[in-house]
Amino acid sequence: MIEYKLAKVKIVLKNGKLISDDNHENTYVSVALIPELWGSKTSDGNSIIGVTDYGFTGSLDDALDQATDGKKLLSGQTYNYTAEGLVIVPVTKGSTNYLTIQLNNKDDYDNSFFYFNLQ
């Protein structure tokens, strides 16, 4: 059975930098330099993929838009921002659940995930 939890998420980026040979003039900071909120995972390994972080008052998406102020990327430039907002996370009822976040660097897939306990 699935239920939903409301989680407050704070993202702090200090000295974030896009390193790429591609042309990123049309890529926004809020898109390229944020971790991926992947979903939830239980202590016994069950997962639910996806979260909702937009479309409601106080959402993380609104906070990211405000914190990054529509800035576009320039390769090699350093970026800093802090954004805090709400995320709706589907969880498995009756289990210990963790908000699962994946870093943008997916070269080492198994080590790109971080887990935060949802109370």
C-alpha positions as CSV (number, residue, x, y, z in Angstrom):
1,M,0.0,0.0,0.0
2,I,1.3,3.5,-0.9
3,E,0.9,6.7,1.2
4,Y,2.4,10.1,0.8
5,K,4.7,12.2,3.0
6,L,5.5,15.8,2.7
7,A,9.3,16.4,3.1
8,K,11.1,19.7,3.4
9,V,14.3,19.6,1.3
10,K,17.1,22.1,1.4
11,I,19.8,22.2,-1.3
12,V,23.0,24.2,-0.8
13,L,25.4,24.4,-3.7
14,K,28.7,26.0,-3.1
15,N,31.2,26.4,-5.9
16,G,29.3,24.2,-8.2
17,K,30.7,24.1,-11.7
18,L,29.6,22.7,-15.0
19,I,32.5,21.0,-16.8
20,S,31.6,20.1,-20.3
21,D,32.7,20.4,-23.9
22,D,29.1,20.9,-25.0
23,N,27.4,24.2,-25.6
24,H,25.2,24.9,-22.5
25,E,24.2,28.5,-23.2
26,N,20.5,27.5,-23.1
27,T,20.7,25.3,-20.0
28,Y,19.5,26.8,-16.7
29,V,21.4,26.5,-13.4
30,S,18.2,25.2,-11.8
31,V,18.2,22.3,-14.2
32,A,21.8,21.3,-14.5
33,L,23.1,21.8,-11.0
34,I,20.6,20.1,-8.8
35,P,20.6,16.5,-7.5
36,E,17.8,14.3,-8.8
37,L,15.1,13.5,-6.3
38,W,14.7,9.9,-7.3
39,G,11.9,8.6,-5.1
40,S,11.7,6.4,-2.0
41,K,13.3,3.2,-0.9
42,T,12.4,0.9,2.0
43,S,14.9,-0.8,4.4
44,D,14.0,-4.1,2.7
45,G,14.9,-2.8,-0.8
46,N,11.5,-2.0,-2.2
47,S,11.4,1.3,-4.2
48,I,8.9,3.8,-5.5
49,I,10.3,6.0,-8.3
50,G,9.3,9.6,-8.5
51,V,8.4,12.6,-6.3
52,T,6.3,15.7,-6.9
53,D,8.3,18.9,-6.3
54,Y,6.2,21.4,-8.3
55,G,2.7,22.7,-8.7
56,F,1.9,23.7,-5.2
57,T,2.6,26.6,-2.7
58,G,6.0,26.2,-1.1
59,S,7.3,23.6,-3.6
60,L,11.0,23.0,-4.0
61,D,10.7,23.8,-7.7
62,D,9.5,27.3,-6.9
63,A,12.3,27.7,-4.4
64,L,14.9,26.6,-7.0
65,D,13.5,29.1,-9.5
66,Q,13.7,31.9,-7.0
67,A,17.2,30.9,-5.8
68,T,18.7,30.6,-9.2
69,D,16.8,33.6,-10.7
70,G,16.7,32.1,-14.2
71,K,20.5,32.2,-14.7
72,K,21.9,30.3,-17.6
73,L,25.1,28.2,-17.5
74,L,28.4,29.2,-18.9
75,S,30.9,26.3,-18.9
76,G,33.6,26.6,-16.2
77,Q,31.8,29.4,-14.3
78,T,31.2,28.8,-10.5
79,Y,27.7,28.9,-9.1
80,N,26.3,29.1,-5.5
81,Y,22.7,28.9,-4.3
82,T,20.5,27.7,-1.5
83,A,16.9,26.6,-2.0
84,E,14.5,25.1,0.5
85,G,11.0,23.8,-0.4
86,L,8.5,21.0,0.0
87,V,8.4,17.7,-1.9
88,I,5.6,15.1,-1.9
89,V,7.1,11.6,-1.6
90,P,5.3,8.4,-2.2
91,V,6.2,5.8,0.4
92,T,5.4,2.2,1.3
93,K,3.0,2.1,4.2
94,G,4.2,0.3,7.3
95,S,7.9,0.3,6.3
96,T,10.9,2.4,7.1
97,N,11.2,4.7,4.1
98,Y,14.1,6.8,2.8
99,L,14.0,9.7,0.4
100,T,16.4,8.7,-2.3
101,I,18.6,11.3,-4.0
102,Q,20.9,10.7,-6.9
103,L,23.8,13.0,-7.8
104,N,24.1,14.2,-11.4
105,N,27.4,12.3,-11.8
106,K,26.2,8.9,-12.7
107,D,29.5,7.5,-13.8
108,D,29.5,5.3,-10.7
109,Y,25.8,4.4,-10.6
110,D,25.8,2.3,-7.4
111,N,27.6,5.0,-5.4
112,S,25.6,8.0,-6.8
113,F,22.6,7.6,-4.3
114,F,22.1,9.1,-0.9
115,Y,19.3,8.1,1.5
116,F,17.5,10.3,4.1
117,N,15.2,8.8,6.6
118,L,11.5,9.9,6.3
119,Q,9.8,10.1,9.7
